[in-house]
Amino acid sequence: MEVRRGDLVRLLHRHSAPGAEYLFGDTVTALRQDADGVDVTFRHGPGRRFDLVVGADGLHSRVRALAFGPERQYVRHLGYYAATWPFANRPGLPAGTTGTNAPGRLAAAGADPRDPGRAGAFLLFASPRLALDRHDPAALKALLRARFADLPHPVPHLLATLDEVADRDLYVDSISRADVPAWSDGRIALLGDAACGATIGGMGTGTALVAAYVLAAELAGADGDHRTALARYERTVRPYAERCQRGGDRTGPFLAPRTARGLWLRNTLLSRPALLNRMLALGEDVATLDLPEPAREPQGRGAAER
């Protein structure tokens, strides 16, 4: 079962605890902590002080960079880049996903099952680390056109839709993995991809939600002792998260093997139901974790989360 990111965001926002505060369109630029709290500087809004800061701001975490060190210390490139964007389904693509492979490349697309008039593209290609500006849509579109221009139909149509996609709807990033030796330092902690990301392994969102649940439960049960709560949170979630991360290491080579023989072996595997069922069973085992009792609402002045 697939849940759209936007749907999940709206669901979580709608069911936030009463009194939860959201600051949209801003980001953290500085953190300074002492024994009693964390002073947070924002790019646009006034500075604030919090009991606890949780960096839940993704693989390229700003909180992690400010509190734990630069991204290069923790994020490892896994040899592939991925791109996705929505577009009008003028060619009448069916629901599901149809793709074409070449060694080291995958181009796929499919109609939105809830709105057949909309479709989505997914491109993936093998590459060493690139000097990529994720916030330069024109350069990202040029990169995708250069990498996929020689592939057959329907790839030319997919590339043509780049002309009409809104900048905010285009996602291009490396497939990478984040490994942080410790997920907390005093009153600053990391959660989700910021702590243990593995891009497009299929487990990132689930791992982040499980981690948030465990963190809330530990904070609620620690009677204000954040150090004990954060240590228990990491001890519970880290082994689970590291199992889930292994899927990210395999995503690129599985979706876009670098050789023709690798493509043949992958296709042979997928054509054998027994092997495919075994893969699904292993995935279910990795994704299972016994959770603590439901959390009570944590007490305190609040938590800054990005």
C-alpha positions, 0 to 999 in steps of 0.5 A: 500500500502506498501513501502519498507524501502530501496525504501523510503530511496533511494527516499528521498536521490535522491530528497534531496535539492541541496547542502544537505550533507550526512555523512555515517558510523558515529555517534554523540558522544557529543553535546554542545550548546550555544545561537548561535549554537551547537558544534557536536562531531562525532565518526570518523569525525572532529567536526562541528558546526551547527545552529540546530541539529535534532535527527531523529535517532529512538527509541534508539536515540543517540541525545536524550540520549546526550541532554535530558537524558538516554533512560530509562527515555523516552522509555517504553517496551510494553511486546513484541519483534519482528524480521524480516529478508529476505531469499531465497524463496526455499520453494515457499511461495506465495505472501502475508503473511502466519502465525501460532500463539501460545499463545503469539507468531506469526511466519509469512512469505511471498514471495516478490511480486516483486521478488518471489525468495525472501521472508521475515520472521516476528516473534513476541513473548511476553516477559518481558524486556530482557537484549538484545544486538541488535548488537550481531547477534549470540545471537539474532539468538539463542534467536529466535531459543529458543523461536520458536523451538517447533512450526510446519511447516513452522517455522523450515524452517524459523529458518533454514534460520537464518544460511544464513542471513547477520548480517545487514539484521537481525532486532530484537528489543522490541516493545516499546514506546517513550514519551518525555515531550518536543521535543526541548531544545534550538537548539536541537530537536527530530523528529520521533521515537526519539520523539514519537516512537511506534514500529510496530504500522504501523504509525511510518514512516508516522508520521516521514515524516509528522513531518519533513514536518511540522518542515521544514515549520515552520523553513522556515516561522520563519525568523530565530526564531528557538524557535518559529518554534520548539514550533509551530512544536511540537504544531501541530504534538504532538496531531497527533503523540500521536493518532498514537502511540496508535496503537503501544500499541495494536500491540503485543496483536493483533498479538500474544494474550497471551491466546487461548481465545484471539486468538479465539476472534482476529480471530473472529474479523478478520472474520467479514467484518463489524468489519474489515472495521470499524477498517480500517476506524478508522485507516484512521481517526487517520492517517489524519492531515491538513498540513501547506502550502509547506515549503520553503527551510530553511536558515542557516548553516545547520542541523545535522541529524541522 
